[in-house]
Amino acid sequence: MTALPLALIAGGVVGLALGGLGGGGSMLAVPALIYLLRFSPSQATTASHLIVAATSLTGLLAHARAGRVRWRIGTVFAAAGLPAAAATGAISAHLPGALLTTAFALSAGLAAWRMLVPGPDTVPGTAVGPGKTAAAGSGLGALTGLLGVGGGFLTVPALVSALALPMAEAIGTSLLVISANSLAALIPRLGGTGAIDWSVVGPFTGTAILGAWEGKRWAEKLSDRTVQKIVAIALLAVAALMLIDALR
């Protein structure tokens, strides 16, 4: 199969994950770019930031129109992560590909575990202090810049368990955080990893954007646990394959 059909299919899957779950899309985008479309790990990270930023903004608009975005909470959470995302985004361009691949595989495994084994429920109306919220946002920003992920796979559980948001609002608010982190990490990387192959990234992004709109509708029809299990199983497979490849 040539690059264009692969890019179209992979983009659709990434968009469905981002629009439907509020995260996990970038965990699928990076390995798709590396193993299906033959990008280097550094190039895949940069392209992923671009794809995820554009797709997340589209999904954010869809959820905002449905009233499922907590703008104040999302803005504070995202602002805490922006400096870390920019800093690690610049650093990651100079790290060995094997190290990035290993770190990505471990993060994908963590993401799957968090989706399959959710934490204890939080009493509605309770929340952690602003210091812990800022620390969580900063940590997610650092992960975004380093590995090319949006951090939604950790943002959604944090918004649900720490800030007691309903799942639907956590997904919508997570897209605000992902958009901000991805843009902050993308800017310092532009021009540092070679030219972007727009013949691949363009179609990938286009179908991802369409998938994000459909993912929002998809999430309304399936239960939260069903969506989480589907993405978690995919992430476990991705983590295993990437870890094996990195340790060869």
N, C-alpha and C positions, 0 to 999 in steps of 0.2 A: 504494500500500500504506500502511495506517495505521501509527501509531507502534508499537502493541503487537506486531504480527507482526515488524516490523523489529527491535524490542528483543529479542524471543525468539530470532530467528535470529542476530543479532550476539552475543548473550550466549553462545549455544552455541559459536560459533566461538572466542570469547575463552577460554572454559573449556577447550576442546580444546587450544588452544595452550599455556595455562598448565599444565594437567595432563600433557600429553604431552611438552612441551619444557622446562618449567621457566622459561619466559620467552617474550616476544613477545606475550603476550595484551594487555598494556596498550598496546603499539604499535598494536594493532588496535582497542582500545576507544575511544581518544580520537578518531581520525578517524570511527569509526562514530557516536559521539555528536554530533560536529560536523556531518557531512555527511548522515547518514541521519536523525538525530533532532533536528537544528537547535538543539543546545546552543551557547552561546558557548564560545570556547576556554577561558576561565577556569572556567565551569561544567562543561565536559567534563573538565577536569583534576581538579576536586574529585570529581565523580562517578566518574571512573576510579580514583582512590585508594580509594574505598569499594568499588567492584566488585572491584578487584584484590585488596584486602586480604581480603575475604570468600572469594573464589575460591581464593586462594593458601593460606589456612588450611585449606580443604577438601582441596586437592591435597596439602598437607603431611601431613595426617592419613592419606591413602591411601598415600603413599610411606613414611611412618613405620611403618605397619602391615606393610609389606613389608621393613622394615629397610634402607631406602635413604637415610637421613638421617644425616649426620655432625653431631651436635648441637654439639659443642665448636667445631669449625671454623666452622660456620654462625653460632653465637652471637657469636664474636669478630669475624667479618666484618661481621655486621649491626650490632653495637654501635658499630663505627667509623663507620658511615654515619648513625646516628640524629641526631646534632646537625646535620649538614649537610642532611639531609632536612627537618628541622623548620625550619631557617633559610631555605632556598630555597623551601620550601612557602609560607611567609609572604610572601616577596618576589614570587613569581610571580603572586599575586592582583592586583598593582599594575602588571604589565607589559602593553604593548600586545599585542593578540591576534595581529597580523601577526608580531611578533617571536617569540612562542611557537610559532606555526604553522611559521615558517621553521626554528627550532631543532629542532622536533619532526621535520620532514621530513629534515633533515640527520642526526639521530640514527637515524631509521628506515633511511636509506641505509647508515649505518655498521653497524647491526645486520645488515642483509642481507648486507653484504660479509663481516662476521665469520663468518656462517653458511655462506656459499658458499666462502670461502677461509680455512679453518681454519689456525691457526698451526702451527708445528712441534711434533711430539710431544715430550712431556716424559718423561724417564726415570722410571719408577715409583720412588717413595720420595724424590724430590727435591722441594724447595719453596723459595720465596723467603723472605726474612726477615720477621719480624713487622711491621717498619716498612713494607715495601712492601705487605704484606697489608692493614694498616690504611689506607694511602694509597688503595689500590684500593677498599676499602669506603667510605671517605669520599667519594671521587669518585662512586661509584655512588649514594650517598645524596643527594648534591647534585643529580644528574640526576633522581632520583626526585621530589624535592620540586619542582623547577623545571618539569618537563614532564608530570608525572602518570604516569610509567612506573615499573614495578617494578624495572627494572635487570637482569632475568633474562637478557636477551640478551647482556649483558656478564659477568654473574656466572657463568653456566655455563662459557663459555670460560676465565674466570680460574680457576675451581676445577679445571678439567681440565688447563690448561697450566701454571699456577703451582703448584698444590697436588697435582697428579697424582692427582686423584680419578677413578675410573671414571665414564663418562658417566651411568649410572643413578644413582649416588650424587650426582653434581654436580647433576642435575636435582632430586632430592629436597631436597638441602641448599639449592639456590637458592630454593626456595619458602619456606624459613624466612627467608632474607634479604629476599625480596620482601615477605613479610607484615609484617615489622618496619619496613621502610622506608616502605611504603605507609601504615601506621598513624601513623608519626611525621610524615609529610607531611600527612596528612588532618587531624589535630587542630587545627593553627593555622589551617586554612582554613575550618573549620566556622563557618557564620554570616556569612562574609565575602563570599560570592558569590551571595547570594540563596537562596531556599528550594530544596531538592532536589525535583525532580519524581519522586515515588515511584511514580507510575503508569507511568513509563518505567524508572526505575532499579531498582525492585523486581523486575519480570519479567526485566530484563536480568541482574540478579545471580542470580536463581533458576536460569535456564537456564545461566548461566556455571558455577555450582556443580555442576550435573548434568554439564555438559560436562567439568569437571575430573576427575570420577571416570572418565568414559569415556575421557578423554585418557590417563589412566594406563594403561588397558587397551590403548588404541591404540598407545602407545609400546612396549608389550611385543611387539606383532605386527609393527611396521615397524622397519626399520633406522634407526640414528641419522641417517645421511646423508639418507635419504629424508624423514624428518620435518623436518630442517633446511632442505632444498631447498624443500619446500612452503611453509613459513613465510617463507623468504627471498624467494621470488618474490612472495608477497603483500605483504611489506613494501616491496619495490622499487616495486610499483604504487602503494602508499599514499604513499610518499615523493615520487614524481613528481607525483602529483595535488595533494598539499598544497603542494609547492614552487611549482607553477604558479599555484595559487590565491593564495599569499602574495605572489607577485611581480607580480600583475596591477596 
